[in-house]
Amino acid sequence: AAELCTGKLDDRAGAIQRYEALLAEAPGDLSVLRAIDLLYEAEGRQVEYLENLERQADATDDLHERAALYRRLALLWEDERGGALRAEQCWQTLLTIEPDAEDALRALERSYRAGRRFPALVEALRRRAKLASLPMRAEIYCEIGSIHEHELGDRDQAIEAHLLAEQAEPTHEPSLIALARLFDETGAWHSAVDRLVKRAKLVPQPTEALPLYLRAGERAGARLDDSAQAETWFARALEIDATNVPARIQLAALHKRAGAPLRAAKLLVEAVEHTTNHLERTQFFVEAAQLYERVDDEVRATELYLLALELDPEHVVAAAQVADLLWRQGRWGDLVPVLEMLTRRDAEADVQLERLLRLARAARSAEQPDKAARAWARAAD
């Protein structure tokens, strides 16, 4: 009767009623379910159509057919308003039939991501990573690492995921960047330096490697207390760019700590040539002069202090240091302007008196009697 209503009488509504009556008696009859399936679709009864597909999927013993039906159901529910949850349930059921169904995993990832259900998203991504090619596996584990770090606040799990990405593709740059940062933040300095150097060796342009070698050198020196390794990376930075000032300054600091003041001073003077920063140039001259003083090279120290004062005539440290050197060397003409600047500055009474007396004597020796007289008068006051 149902077939007659459908075929001869073109009475789809009547046919549906008769098929539904049959289903009430035999809910799992696949022939009836398949027949009424077409009628629901023809009548535009979408909800009944989808529910009937689900009954077919549950009734069939053919796993391939069941998988195909749930895949179809999931896609159809995704197009229905408010059907996201039913679609998700269908995709989940499909995975119980086809555990490696990549389309199901990707669909669930979209759903979990939209709902900010990050633990479930991580699990779905892990399942798909096992099925992926090595380059794609690296991308997936990198995403998992990002989720752990930024959404779940778990840096240890983030590191583990990025390590898996690195294992899948040793040159995977996003994970190398993340690992260098995460190891730095968690105090794993050796691992942080390793990743910085690894990235530096992989980047296509030497100019891109330069800041990585600088950071590796800084971490090796400051965090690992490994001066030899730090020197290696700073030297590599200078091979790339011989004018790089930070590398020279860091190397100078290493040599200074290692008890090699002349090597440090040489690097500081060279650094002056490669910076236009007025304050830096002055400071480098002063630091280099102090190092030459340490090895009793007063002539070179004097020269560098005076160069610093040419850049900054009011630099008190340079002036105070060079004033003593010029006094011992009897360079009265050079000493007078230095002491004039110093005596204009506030100082302890005994220090100021000593400076005024020296100014008076230097001015007299330099045949500048007026300046000598003023200095004597100030000293007397």
Buried (B, 14 or more C-beta within 10 A) or exposed (E): EBEEBBEEEEBBEBBBEBBBEBBEEEEEBBEBBBBBBBBBBEBEBBEBBBBBBBBBBBBBEEEEBBBBBBBBBBBBBBEEEEBBEBBBBBBBBBBEBBEEBEEBBBBBBBBBBEEEBBEBBBBBBBBBBEBBEEEBBBBBBBBBBBBBBEBBEBBEBBBBBBBBBBBBBEEBBBBBBBBBBBBBEBEBBBBBBBBBBBBBEBBEEBEEBBBBBBBBBBBBBEBBEBBEBBBBBBEBBBEBBEEBBBBBBBBBBBBBEEEBBBBBBBBBBBBBEBBEEEEBBBBBBBBBBBBBBBEEBBEBBBBBBBBBBEBBEEBEBBBBBBBBBBBEBEBBEBBBBBBBBBBEEEBEEEBBBBBBBBBBBBBBBBEBEEBBEBBBEBBEE
